[in-house]
Amino acid sequence: MTQIEDPELRAVLDEVDRTPDTTQGSAAADWAALADRMNFIVDLFRSRQRDASLRRTPFRPDQVAAMQLGLRPLGPL
């Protein structure tokens, strides 16, 4: 993972990421512990940030139109 250069982001990550700049050791041992969850989630988000598929629109135009009318769209959501 790329090094973080923004000082404000680095400060936040220093608080929640026990495994800085790597995914090794990021597994959550206890999902009831917020610190464990955040450590995992930070690495998950950082490792997927460049995945182009995450920038696609989640719904087709016809599904958006149905939702705007308060209807459940057809097809998989």
Helices and strands as residue ranges (DSSP letters): H 7-16, H 34-48, G 52-55, H 61-68
